[in-house]
Amino acid sequence: MKKTLFNEEKIEGYAYSIESNNEWNSLSVRKTGSNSKNPGEEYIFGELNVAVDEDGLNVITIHYTYITPVYKKSGKANSIYTTLQKIIDNQERTWIKGGKENDFKVSCVGVSFSINDFIAGDGSKDATVRNEGGFVSIFNEFSEERNKYTTDILITKVTHINADPEKNISNDYTSVNSYVFGYGPLILPISFVVRNEGVMSFFEDLDISGSIPVFTKVWGKINCITIKITRTEESEFEEAAVQTYEKKCREYTIIGTSKFPYNFGEEDVLTIEQVNKMIQDRQIKFAEIEERHKKINSEKSSSSNATPMQEIPIGDFKF
């Protein structure tokens, strides 16, 4: 396997907010419980939302899982913790609390694609893409590149999607289903989008299937936007009912790719056996999550009505 598997993001922008729709994920200082490996240890967990545009429309969420005040091995102060604590303690310097003109400018480098695997409310397996961790600093001037990712991907399926106004699809685009590789190594299923016609043709002309994947490097931008959707329901007797709601859309848009793909199948690049091993490891991880979920439910109730789980396929890559 390649010694270096690319999976990195650079996000620069305004500290938009530290709140999350799920209150548990709001950025805050916490302490470990009595049953943890290090009881009473202080750490920061949660989401930092960064606006990478000047209008506050493209807001990218960066997740921090366990940031301690000092590095375990060296005992030195952790600059990531120090910066995040400063933002937590000065929320009036976030866009939402104090406005753009008073906002912290932050640079987040070494961020990477990750996956949050979890058990949904109906008992089924689910996963969401995360932008995980990395160094964060407060500075005064933005660089030219404020929103970019570079990553190796194993492409398993390419699909042309036609415009469909009824589904809020205004233009044709190409969907690129791929595996990305995280630290471990871990295998992460992520769907990318291509909107440039020339780049669309490049991917759609590739001979790709689940049994003939292509391993290459791509780069692009993350687009997280909110779309307002209005629906009108006609009434037989009264005025039509008009409902307006917001839908958050997140795209990982490919804008460039290496001219020549890697030699998939070679031992020092990436092989089918290595990919299958990572998929199996992910299955084991999901099984552990499922067991914890069942244990929590059994403690809450003597009976559980969780929906049967679906297995993750191994072998012919169908993502």
N, C-alpha and C positions, 0 to 999 in steps of 0.2 A: 504494500500500500504506500501511496505517496507520503513522504515525511511531513509535508505541509499541505493540509486541505484548507483552501481558502474559505473563510466564512467570517467576514468582518464588515462593520458598518461605521460610518462617520456621520454623526448628527450634530449640527450646530443650529442654535436658534434661541428663542426666548423661553424662559421658564414659564410655561403657560399656566400650569396648576399642578398640585400634588394630590388632588382628589381623584377618586375612581367611582364609576357607576356602582361597582361592588365595594361597599365601604371597607371591607377587609383588606382590599388592595391599595387603599390610600397610603401614601408614603408617611411613615412614622417611625419613631424610636420605640423599640420593644425589648422585652426581656424573656429569656427562655424559661420554661416551666420547671417544676421540681423533678420531673422524670426525664429531662433532657441530659445529654452527655455532659454539658457544662451548665448546671442550674444557675439561674440568675444572671446569665451573661447578657450584656446589652448588645443590641444589633439594630440595624435599619432594614426594613422590609417595605416593599410597595412600589408604586408607579410614579415616575416623573414624566409629565406630559410636556413636550417641547414643540413650540410652533416654529416651523422652519421657513415660513413665508412671512411677509410683512403685514398680511391681512388677518392672520390667525385662523386661516381656513385649513391648512395642512398641519395637523397636530399629531405628532408621532409619540407613542407611549413607549417608554423604556422601563423595563422591570428590573428591580434589584431584589435579590432573594435573601441574602444573608451577609450584610456588610458590618463587620465588627470595628470597634475604635482603633484596634492595633492589628498588625499582621501577625498571624500565629507563629510563624517560624522565626522572624527577626525581632518581634516585639516592638517594631517601630510604628509610629502613628500612621494610620490609614488615611491618606488624603481624600479618598472617595467618601469615607464616612464624614470627614470634617466638612467637605463641601455640601453634602446632602443635608447634614445637620444645620448648616448655615441657611439653606433654603427653607428647611422646616421651621426654623426659629424666626425667619423673616418672610412670612407668607405675604406680607404687604408688598413684597418685591416680585410677586408673580403677576402675570398678565391679568388673571381673573380677579385677584384681590385688589391690585393697585394700578392696573392699566399698563399698557405697553411702554409708555414713556418712563416708567419707574421700574421696569422689569430687569431682572438678572439676565444677562446673556450667558449661555452655557455652551460648552463644547464637550460632546460625548464621543470618545473614540474607543476602539476595541470592543464596541458593542457587537453582538453576534445574533444570528437567527437561532431560536430555540423553540421547543414545543412544550406546551403545558398539557400533559395528559391527565385526564380526570374522568370520574364517573358522573354522568349526567343525572338529573333528578329522576328520570325514568329507569335508571339502572344501566343504561347503555354506555358503551365506551365513547369518549369524545376527546378532541384535541384542538387547541388553538395555537396559532403561531405567536411567538413572543420575540421582542427585541430585548435581548438579555444583557444587563450589566454594562461593564466597561468602565473606563476612567471618565471622570466628570470634573470639569473645572469652570470657574467663573472668569470671564475675560471681557475686554472692551470692544474689540473689533472682530467681525466675522471674516472668515477666509472666503475664497471664491467658491469653494465646494461645500455646501451646507447639508446636503442630503444625498448620500451615495452608499451603495453596498457593492461588495465584490465577493463572489462566492463560486465555489465549484458545485456543479449540479450533475446528477445522473438523470437524464431525461428519459421518461418511460412512456409518455404519450403527448402528442401535439394535436390540438383540435382547433379548427377555424370556427369562430362564433360569429353568426350573422347579426346585423343590427336588428333590433326589435323594440320599437318605441313603447309598446305595451308592457314590456319588461324593463323599461328604463335603460335599454341598451341603445345608445344613440349612434354608435359606429361599429363597424366590424372590428374584431380583434382576434388575436391568437392566444389560446390557453396552453401553457407549457407545464404539464404535471411532472414534478421532479422530486428527487431525494437530495437533500442537503445534509452535510455531515458536521456534527458538533463534537465538542470535547468528549473523549471517552475511548474510542470514537462512538458517537451516537448517530443514528440515521433519523432524519427528520423529513416527513412528507410535506412539501410546500408547492402550491400552484402559483406560477408566475404568469404575467400578462405581457403581451407585446402589442403595441399600437402603431409603431412605425411600419409603413407598408413594406419597405425594403427588408427590414428585420423580420417581419411576418413571413415574407416569401422564403427567406433563408431557413427558418425553422420548419415551415410547412413542406419544404422540398426535401428535408432529411428523411431517410428511411428509418423510422423509429417505431418500435412496438414494445410491448412488455418483455418480449424475449430477445429483442435487439435494441437495447438502450444505447444512448450516446452520453459519454462523460466529457464535460467541457467546463470552461470558466465563463461566467457572465458578469455583467455589472449593470447597475441601474439605479432607480430612485424608488423611495417608498412614498406612496400617496394615500393619506388618510383624510378623507373628506366626509362631510355630512350633507346629505341630500334631503331636501324637503319634498315630501310627496303628498299630493292632495287627491283625495278620492271623494266622489260624489255618488250618493245613493238616492235614487229617485223614490219619492213617496206617492202613494195613491191619493192621499187626502191633503197633506201638508207640503210645505216647502221642502225641497231636496235637502238631505242631510250632507253636510260637507265636513269631511274629516281631514285634518292636516297632521302629519307626523314626520318625525325625522328618522332617517336610515343612515347609519354610519357605514361607509364603504372603505375598505382597505385593499390597496393594490400594491403588488411588488412588480414594478414595471421594468422589463429588460430593455436597455437602450444600446447595449453592445455585447459582443461575444468574441471569444478567441477565433482566429481564422481557422485554426486546425484543432480538432478535439484531441483529448488524451487517448492513449491506446488502451481502451478498456479491455480487461481480460489478462493483462500482464501483471505478474506478481508484484512488481514494484510500482504499479499504478493503482489498479483496483480490479478485483476479480469477482465473479458471481458468488464464489464461496464466501468471500469476505463480506459482501453485501447481505447474503443470507444469514450469516452469523450475527450481523448487527440487527437484522429484522427479528431474529430469534431472541436476542438480548432485550429488544424493545417489548416483545411479548412477555418475557419474564417480568420486566418492570411493570407492565400493565397488570399482570397477575398479582403482584404485590400490592398495587394500588387498589385492586378489586378486593383483596383480602382485608385491607385496612378499612375500606368502605363497608364491607359486610360486618366487620367487628364493631364499627361505630354504630351501625344500624341495629345490631343485635343488643347493644347496650341501651339503645333508646327504646327498643321494642322486642318482645319475645318472639315475634314473627316478622318475617320480611317478605315483601311481595315484589322484589326487584325484577325487572325485565331480564330474561336470559341474555347473556353476553354473546356478541358475534366475534368469531376468531379473526385475527389479522392474517391474511394469506401469506404464504411463504413460497418462494420459487419464482414462477413467472410473474414479473412485476406488473401489477395491474393498476397502480395508483395513477 
